[in-house]
Amino acid sequence: MTVSASRRTGARFAAALLLTSSLAAPAIAGTVTGTVTDATDTRSLQAAQLRIAELDRVAESDRDGSYRFADVPAGTYTIEARYIGAATVRQEVVVPDEGTVVADIALGTSDAGIIVIGQRANLSSSLSRQREADGTTSVLTRDAVGQFPDQNVAESLRRLPGINVLNDQGEGRFVSVRGLDPNLNSSSINGTRIPAPESDIRAVALDVISSDLIESIEVRKTLTPDMDADTIGASIEINTVSAFDRQEDLLTARIEGSYNRLSDDLSPKGSFDFSTRISDEFGISGGFSYYERFFETDNVEADSWTTGDNGNDYAQDLEYRDYDVERERISASLSADMRPSDTTTVYIRGVFSQFDDQEYRRRLIFDLGDFDAVSAVAGNQVQFSDADEEIAVERDIKDRFERQRVYSLTIGGETETGPWTFDWAGSWSRSSEFENGSIDPATFARDFDGDGFVVGFDYSDPQIPAYSVISGGALFNDPTEFELDEIELTALSDARDEEFMLRGNVAYRIPAGSGDFTIQAGAQARWREKRFDGNVEFYEDATGTFTLADVLGMSTYRLAAIDPVPSYGGARDYFTGNFGQFELQPIDSQFDSAVGDYRNNEDIYAGYLLGRWDSDTLRVIGGVRVERTENEISANRVELIEEGATFNGMVLDDDIVVVTPNNFERDYTDWLPSLNVRFEPIDNLVFRAAGYRSLVRPNLGDLAPRFAVEQNDDDEREGEFGNPDLLPYEAWNFDAGVEYYFASNGAISANLFYKDINNFIVDFFDDDGGTYNGIAYDEAVIPINGESADIFGIELSYSQAFTFLPSPLDGLLFQANYTYTDANGTVFDEDGNLRNIPLPASSQNTFNVVLGYEKGPISLRLAGTYRDIYLDELGGDAESDRYVDDHFQLDASVRFQATENIQLFWEWVNITDAPYFAYQNFGGQRRLLQYEEYDWTMKFGARVNF
């Protein structure tokens, strides 16, 4: 199409649109606007449903409580306002021939109105927003005094239907929706996408953000054309505080201490947040949170399982790990909201979070090699002797400090004038993970070979194998026997993920006989750059005289005896104080420094067109979105060829490293139609159906052409490869559900979902050898696209505040939800045969239960959460796949309103001391890969409202 033809077509469309509007708009019409609040005028009520009864036209109140009906014919009308937990309010308005009439609405009564504080307030506002949502949505909100259900964003989300959280060292970090991999979600703050601080993934660890700064979290499980299409699990949207969320000013301070039984340490936390309206047209809000946590983790890891000649299974590598961790979180937010005119709002919102992690990890490592003969003592016990083969024992210390930062800045606005609505936004966000100077690790080693050392292992407990030194204990326990072997220094680990975004939308609403029809279009551009730069240096002590006895510490480990161990800082002090005595190992340093580096520029350009019908019973949103993705990716092919190996037809006399830069470019376009239907045949009974196409792009690190190969002197080549040819996940999604909202504060819902996925991604281990991108290998790990996957599930939820029961039972609250997910796919195994697998990180069964009581000054809550086992990593065959065991956690909290402005609280987290257990299924048994214990944590403190 030529430019002139395109312009003629656009002109015709505009003329047709104006003609339609002139025919549809009444000749004499006015505007009805107003604000919905609770009767005490404390809180603006978002998601109240407003209806003009005589016209069957509906609107929904925004987060500041405002609503608007445009082009209302002159006359007298009745406005009905509905909100969960409140009686319907009807108010008469007289609309003039032209101009605006203001109809503010208060729900409830001043003496017995809507509860705006505590668990019932959170439930009421969450259910109201869920009911009015365009698609299947779950919501968490905080109450009028700024109290959120939990203190960590990830752990707060655990309470919602279909949500579970994957833990890291006992803390909730990554969010799984409907049992699916966290990488299949998208996350944003104030409409701005959050980049991932970690170097290789897209999933965002939501524990970085303090819940003290958050007003609400929406988990949108179905998509409309105006939403980013890069999600199969859900779109997680986090909103910070706005000055117009409340009718009154807010200033809240919180001070807290927490105690972890495993570490026996007391950790401090403090926060404050505020919002104030400087005038009716301008307000500011924000907050600050500081949290320092000390905790410990006891861990056992096993690898390289094998079966001895006598049939006994054992791990060739067994590690007992003692973690001592200090984590510090700092979060801050600041927002300004303006109303330069009656029709326009403008906002600017900034968020900053910093997550510091100081980790000390001591390990006792047994490297048993490949014993030709293993003596079976009895049953699950095996025994090894250094008379048969060398046994290597290492005791090391990891001293690592890592800092993650997340920045987000969003500027936007909206203008609503007559039938037209314009909104726009621009944003910048950046995440980083930085580390320099970490010792990871300093290794003290002793090789036992003919020294009379005999060690036995008892695998009777599949989670915690016990070891015992049968002979040679004096050498094994003598710290002078363990010399400093090597120090691995992370001179630099710098991961950065930065994105700029611009978007704009325009909508035109046409009043009809029994509702409104809206035409909406928009465009968006996102420019993203993710990169990683690493520099790893290996050093050896030239003197050979420094031993573990020179830096002796004491373990805090409880699963086995691992002393003697290094002290926290002794190895670092010796290394920095005697740096001139250490020799850099250039080959290993060069190899490890080059393999991780990459840069990925990802630009996404999107546009959409949708039509929307709204009436008091029916809402239909249909349209199409198009997204074009462009990648420019660079990384290195790095080969380490050992002395004695053959390279370019020659046998090498020394080890060498060969680094070859790689560059790839790719682009593709996706057309993504969608249809959402919401039908409410009678008040509070809502049926939903949705069908849409979505995609999830591969992890940026997996796309990087990072080809790492190690070739030994037998010319055996082991590789770890990136895959720049990875295709994105592509899915057709279908949802159907029914929701019923009780006259009191409560609801029951059921949702069915089905997802047909192509090109799902797994890490594939191939030990049969082959060639990849022209690189020969004998063993390799390669991210690949699977063939196809089908996901089917059902999501059930029930919530109820039992206010209708006689006292004192009228303070009871109950919430329960259950999700069943059947997620299966097919991949090729190492022999080239198709095999069925559960999708990685997909749990079949998840449920959450909350029992609460809230009456007078007392608020109690007991919460349980469960997720099923899931596939964590794919091996070459079913017996080498890595699974994570099921997890059940119980938490409790007590709050007491001591005075009108002071609340005391106490929380007990992980009452059940739920561990982490990863394993392989082999011969009907579970082979240990990783086991961790964390114990429980208690938190206590006070919240003060000024």
C-alpha positions, -999 to +999 in steps of 0.1 A: +000+000+000+014+034-009+016+063+016-012+082-001-034+052-002-027+046+035-036+082+043-069+079+023-078+047+041-071+064+075-092+094+066-121+072+056-119+053+088-118+086+109-147+100+089-167+068+095-159+068+132-170+105+136-202+097+117-209+068+139-203+089+170-225+117+158-253+092+152-248+074+185-244+103+208-276+120+220-282+155+209-287+167+244-266+150+270-246+155+302-220+138+323-224+121+357-193+118+378-184+112+414-164+094+441-173+062+460-160+060+496-169+042+528-194+060+551-167+071+575-150+089+546-117+070+553-110+050+522-117+054+485-134+023+473-120+008+441-140-017+420-174-006+432-200-012+405-221+018+394-252+013+373-277+037+358-308+016+363-330+032+336-302+029+309-286-004+320-252+014+317-225+004+341-192+018+352-165+008+378-148+031+403-111+036+399-085+032+426-092+068+438-129+059+440-139+080+410-163+070+383-178+086+352-208+083+328-204+103+296-232+113+272-261+107+295-294+120+281-310+147+301-334+134+327-338+119+362-320+086+369-312+062+397-276+052+403-271+019+420-237+012+438-226-023+448-196-034+468-188-067+484-197-067+521-220-036+518-257-032+511-266-018+477-270+020+477-294+038+453-291+075+447-312+098+424-295+122+401-309+148+377-288+152+345-290+186+328-291+192+291-254+197+291-226+199+317-216+177+346-235+166+377-215+152+407-230+123+426-207+112+454-217+079+470-210+066+505-214+029+512-225+016+546-234+037+576-212+057+598-219+035+628-219+001+611-204+006+577-178-012+557-149-025+578-118-008+563-093-023+587-080-058+591-087-092+575-123-085+566-113-052+549-087-071+528-112-098+519-139-073+509-117-051+487-100-082+471-134-098+462-148-066+449-119-062+425-121-098+415-158-096+407-154-065+385-123-077+366-124-082+329-109-117+332-100-143+357-082-124+384-070-128+420-063-098+441-045-090+474-050-055+490-040-038+522-065-020+545-070+016+552-042+019+577-017+003+554-016-033+567-008-060+543-015-097+550+022-107+548+056-090+549+070-105+517+054-101+483+060-137+473+047-151+506+017-128+504+007-142+470+008-177+485-027-172+499-044-167+465-061-194+445-038-213+422-007-197+436+023-213+452+057-201+460+091-218+454+114-212+484+151-203+485+167-212+519+133-212+535+121-179+521+094-176+495+110-161+463+096-173+430+058-174+423+042-204+406+007-199+391-015-229+386+014-251+392+035-238+363+071-227+360+078-191+374+094-183+341+060-185+325+048-154+345+054-117+339+058-092+367+054-054+368+054-025+392+030+003+385+026-009+350+064-011+344+079-045+337+104-057+363+136-070+348+153-100+365+184-093+386+197-128+380+219-132+349+201-160+331+164-160+337+133-140+332+115-149+364+117-122+391+123-131+427+096-111+444+111-113+479+133-083+468+103-060+473+089-052+507+052-056+511+052-025+534+053-004+503+025-021+483-011-011+480-023-041+460-012-071+439-033-083+410-027-118+395-043-117+360-047-153+347-064-144+314-053-118+289-070-091+269-055-074+238-043-043+256-020-065+279+015-077+272+011-112+257+043-127+272+027-149+299+012-184+301+009-186+339-002-151+349+005-114+347+015-103+383+009-065+387+021-048+418+008-013+427+024+010+453+006+036+473-012+065+457-022+097+476-057+093+463-062+057+476-076+072+508-097+101+518-076+108+549-038+112+553-018+082+563+013+079+583+023+045+597+055+033+614+064-002+622+092-017+643+098-054+644+122-081+656+124-117+643+140-148+658+151-179+639+156-210+661+183-225+639+205-194+640+195-183+675+197-146+664+174-117+667+169-097+634+156-061+632+131-045+608+116-011+606+094+007+581+072+037+576+048+048+548+027+078+542+002+095+519-011+130+520-031+153+499-015+187+498-046+199+479-076+184+462-055+183+430-021+172+442-008+145+466+023+126+474+029+092+490+057+068+497+075+047+522+108+032+534+115-003+547+147-018+563+151-055+572+181-073+584+178-111+588+203-136+602+195-173+595+212-206+590+206-236+567+218-271+571+223-289+538+233-322+523+240-327+486+249-358+466+259-363+430+272-388+405+252-418+418+265-452+408+260-488+416+289-509+430+298-544+418+279-558+447+247-539+438+249-512+464+241-476+454+263-448+465+271-412+456+306-405+443+303-370+455+288-362+489+288-328+505+277-316+540+270-279+538+267-254+566+252-220+556+253-189+577+236-160+560+229-123+567+204-107+544+196-070+543+167-055+524+162-018+518+131-007+499+117+028+492+090+043+471+078+078+462+048+089+441+031+121+431-004+123+418-019+153+401-052+164+386-045+194+364-081+194+353-114+177+359-107+153+330-070+146+334-048+128+359-010+126+358+013+105+380+049+097+386+059+067+407+094+055+416+105+024+434+139+013+447+148-020+463+182-033+474+189-069+485+223-077+501+233-112+508+264-121+528+268-159+527+293-180+545+292-217+535+314-243+550+316-277+534+329-312+541+333-329+508+339-366+501+351-373+465+350-411+462+358-414+425+347-446+408+355-475+431+358-508+414+347-526+445+326-513+473+321-535+504+285-537+517+285-536+555+247-544+558+217-533+538+220-496+529+256-492+543+287-490+521+323-488+530+354-474+512+391-478+519+420-458+505+438-491+501+416-498+471+415-463+456+423-427+465+397-408+486+398-371+483+384-350+512+380-312+511+370-287+537+363-253+522+348-219+530+327-197+507+327-160+516+304-143+492+287-109+492+261-102+465+240-072+460+208-070+439+191-037+430+158-030+414+149+005+401+115+015+385+103+049+374+070+054+357+053+086+344+018+085+329-015+101+327-051+098+315-076+121+300-113+113+298-133+138+279-168+130+266-167+097+248-129+098+243-103+084+267-065+088+262-038+073+284-001+072+280+029+060+300+067+060+298+090+041+321+125+030+328+135+000+349+168-016+358+178-046+378+213-057+387+232-083+406+267-074+415+295-093+431+332-086+434+359-099+457+340-130+468+360-160+477+340-189+463+356-210+477+389-213+496+396-251+496+417-271+521+423-306+508+437-339+518+441-369+495+440-403+514+459-430+495+473-459+514+470-440+547+447-465+564+417-443+559+384-462+558+350-444+557+314-458+557+281-443+547+247-453+559+218-445+534+191-458+556+177-423+558+174-413+521+174-376+530+204-375+554+230-401+548+253-406+578+290-411+575+315-426+600+353-428+600+361-464+607+399-460+607+423-431+601+402-407+622+433-390+637+443-379+602+408-370+591+402-348+621+436-331+622+434-296+607+471-295+600+466-323+575+445-301+552+466-277+532+452-247+513+448-261+478+431-233+458+413-200+461+386-191+436+381-154+435+351-138+419+368-107+408+336-095+390+301-108+385+280-081+370+245-089+356+224-060+344+189-059+329+175-026+317+144-017+299+127+015+285+091+015+275+066+039+258+029+032+253-003+050+244-039+040+242-070+057+228-106+046+233-139+058+220-171+049+238-205+048+220-236+047+242-262+022+230-297+013+240-287-011+268-250-006+273-218+009+259-197-002+229-160+009+230-134+008+203-098+009+216-064+008+200-029+012+213+008+008+206+038+000+228+076-003+224+100-019+248+137-017+244+156-042+267+193-050+272+204-078+294+241-086+298+265-104+321+302-097+326+322-121+347+358-124+358+369-154+378+405-159+390+420-191+404+450-189+428+473-214+444+495-208+475+531-211+463+544-217+499+523-249+505+526-243+542+492-227+551+468-252+566+433-254+580+448-251+615+458-215+607+422-204+602+403-228+624+366-220+631+336-238+645+306-251+626+270-245+634+259-277+616+235-302+631+231-330+605+266-345+609+300-338+625+319-316+599+345-300+621+373-289+617+361-261+595+376-228+584+366-196+602+345-170+584+372-145+574+405-163+580+411-175+545+403-140+531+426-123+555+455-146+546+449-142+509+448-104+509+476-101+534+499-124+514+487-119+479+522-118+465+527-155+475+498-167+454+502-178+418+474-171+393+463-201+373+458-185+339+441-213+320+412-220+345+408-182+350+406-174+314+381-202+307+358-195+336+359-157+329+349-161+292+322-187+294+295-167+311+298-133+293+270-123+270+248-095+258+212-097+245+193-068+231+156-075+229+133-050+213+095-056+213+071-036+192+034-042+198+000-029+187-036-039+192-072-032+183-102-043+204-139-039+207-157-039+241-193-042+250-205-033+285-240-037+299-253-045+334-253-083+326-228-088+297-192-077+290-174-089+259-138-079+250-124-092+217-095-082+195-061-090+183-026-080+194+006-082+173+041-083+188+073-082+168+105-094+186+140-085+175+171-099+192+208-091+188+229-116+208+266-119+214+286-143+235+317-166+233+326-200+222+352-211+247+372-243+245+396-256+271+419-282+256+441-301+280+478-311+275+480-343+255+447-336+237+446-332+199+438-298+185+439-289+148+457-322+141+484-317+167+490-331+202+493-302+227+522-299+251+503-275+273+467-266+282+452-239+260+420-218+259+405-208+226+379-180+227+358-172+196+332-144+197+297-153+184+270-130+172+234-139+163+204-119+151+168-130+149+134-116+147+098-129+145+062-117+146+033-131+165-004-124+160-023-130+192-062-129+191-082-130+223-118-131+235-131-126+271-167-128+281-182-119+315-219-127+321-238-118+352-274-130+347-284-122+382-267-101+409-235-116+422-235-147+399-207-143+374-198-166+345-165-161+327-150-176+295-118-167+277-098-178+248-065-162+238-031-169+223+001-160+242+038-166+242+068-167+265+101-159+251+131-180+260+153-171+290+178-145+277+207-165+291+196-196+273+194-177+240+230-165+243+254-184+221+276-194+250+294-226+239+317-240+266+337-271+258+363-290+279+385-315+261+406-339+281+438-357+271+417-387+259+400-362+235+367-366+253+347-334+250+321-322+276+300-291+268+274-267+281+257-248+253+233-219+249+208-221+220+202-190+200+177-209+178+153-215+207+117-208+198+094-191+222+067-210+241+035-206+221+002-214+237-035-214+231-053-208+264-089-214+273-106-206+306-141-210+319-154-203+353-183-194+376-182-172+407-209-165+432-205-136+457-225-139+489-247-111+503-223-111+532-185-108+527-176-140+508-175-159+475-172-193+460-157-200+425-146-227+402-124-223+371-114-247+344-083-240+323-066-257+293-034-247+276-020-262+244+017-253+244+042-257+216+080-253+219+082-256+257+119-254+268+139-279+289+176-284+296+186-317+280+216-338+290+230-358+261+257-383+270+256-402+236+277-375+218+270-356+187+275-322+170+258-290+179+263-258+159+293-274+143+308-283+177+315-320+184+309-333+220+307-365+239+285-351+267+266-319+267+238-299+284+217-280+258+184-261+263+160-274+237+124-270+226+102-299+234+076-311+210+043-301+226+025-300+260-010-300+272-021-284+305-054-290+320-066-280+354-093-269+378-092-241+404-116-240+433-119-213+459-141-204+489-139-173+511-163-163+538-165-138+567-191-154+590-205-121+602-240-135+601-233-160+630-242-151+666-215-136+687-187-145+693-186-167+662-193-137+640-156-129+640-147-161+621-131-159+586-123-188+564-105-190+530-095-222+511-085-229+475-073-259+456-057-262+422-052-294+402-029-291+372-021-319+347+009-305+328+026-330+305+048-327+275+070-348+252+107-346+245+133-367+228+155-387+251+192-394+246+184-423+223+162-402+200+130-416+213+100-396+225+092-398+262+065-381+282+074-358+311+057-335+335+065-299+326+094-285+347+084-267+380+048-278+375+030-291+407-001-313+401-018-304+434-016-271+454-039-258+481-041-230+506-062-227+538-066-197+561-086-197+593-090-163+608-108-147+637-113-109+640-134-093+667-128-062+688-090-056+694-081-093+685-071-106+651-059-142+647-049-161+616-036-197+609-025-203+573-014-235+557+000-240+522+008-271+502+024-279+468+030-312+452+063-326+439+076-312+406+102-319+380+131-295+385+157-305+359+155-329+330+181-357+327+191-379+298+165-405+310+137-408+336+161-421+362+183-391+361+156-365+362+157-342+392+125-338+413+116-316+443+095-332+470+062-319+481+060-291+507+036-281+534+040-251+556+020-237+584+021-201+596+003-182+624-002-146+634-018-126+663-026-089+662-038-069+692-051-033+689-037-019+721-050+016+715-067+034+686-033+040+671-011+012+683-012-024+672+010-052+686+016-083+665+033-117+667+039-142+638+052-177+637+066-187+603+072-223+591+057-239+623+060-274+606+098-269+600+092-280+564+124-290+547+135-290+510+143-323+494+154-329+458+160-364+445+162-388+415+138-417+411+159-449+406+147-484+410+117-474+430+138-454+455+146-418+459+183-409+454+193-378+474+204-348+454+198-320+479+183-317+514+179-286+535+165-276+569+156-241+581+135-244+613+109-218+623+110-181+627+091-159+651+084-122+644+070-096+669+066-059+670+043-029+669+026-008+643+018+029+651-007+050+630-003+087+635 
